[in-house]
Amino acid sequence: MAYPSDLRIALSLDSLNFFLADVRDGLGPYLAIYLLAVHKWDPASIGVVMTLAGIAALVTQGPAGALIDRTRSKRAVIAVAALLVTASCLLLPFVSSFGWVALTQAASAVAASVFAPAICAISLGITGPRAFTPRTGRNETFNHAGNAVAALLAGGLAYLYGPVVVFYLMAFMAVASVIAVCCVPARAIDHEVARGFDPAHHNDHEQPSGLKVLLANRPLLLFAVCCALFHLANAAMLPLVSQKLAQINLQMATPLTSACIVAAQLVMVPMAWLVGLKADVWGRKPMLLAGFLILPLRGVLYTLSSDPYWLVAVQMLDGIGAGIFGALFPVIVKDLTTGTGRFNVSLGALSTVFGLGAALSNSLAGFVVQQAGYNAAFLALAGVAGIALLLLWLAMPETLVKPSTGATQARSATASQTL
């Protein structure tokens, strides 16, 4: 689907993904450092706050997907959510009690739940399903590049001015993301295509609940379980590393955490780009298996040394696993829901399921640390990751349906025009 301003659309989406990168995940591991260094919280309390934020995101993922399916104001939803996330985080330096910190982070998580489905919907509505895979790879590429740049800035500025500087960096990125989304032309978005609707599959526009979509589609359900286990194993690893770094050298904790993030994000950039280029050729499952294989390996390697530079080097492996997973996730959901008009509802349903894994991850790791130490926590997470890998390998089918040669050529032409 081509428009006179194709270049403007592509650059606007690139900019949106770049600047929104620092906003969509909130404070992330910097929250653990801030609470540990400034307010002297224990790891278990930090884990509970992060879990509560995860649960808040969990219960809003399905409604967020349904909202994006129904609304024609997708750009406004992103802009409002970006400002709400930033406002919640800017309040954090002025509160210190458990209740207020939990409330601000829960509010941030609720607002951020719309970002993933909104960006995917806008991308699908602009490119159509045939060019969606390369566009998603490009979205993730710029997202990871934005994370890397933001982490570099956060590390350098935090070293000079303290951990609180990351709050103000987020405010700047939020304003820039609002400007970027306003530059996406509203007329370029086909809102029926954006929710994956095809009259050949359904004659009505009724939207089922996320739970109904999930339970009625066995491959989608299997993928959801794999994703939940992946995030149960992965979500707590970087916060654990940041806490370990804070114990080793408190002054260098934030810069070293930024180095961990930058190292991983720099690896994610080519991984996401590779998915965009090759996922329609090599298939989804082989690439996803490679991403899942990295996670248990990473968990074990963290236990081999407490040297800060070793921890940063191991974190680079996250770039392979998370880079592949992040780019393939919406593509596989699109594969399993093409033509049904249920894309964003399904995306929200799966986000709810794996969000549960991510929410429980920090509490699981925090309590294991309290009882048995950091190495035991890393090994426990590696065990969960191994189960996810086995389930994906043995039960999950390939979701790519290879088109005919003519269709492949048409898709390539469409992709070159749109991107």
Disulfide bonds with the S-S distance in Angstrom:
none
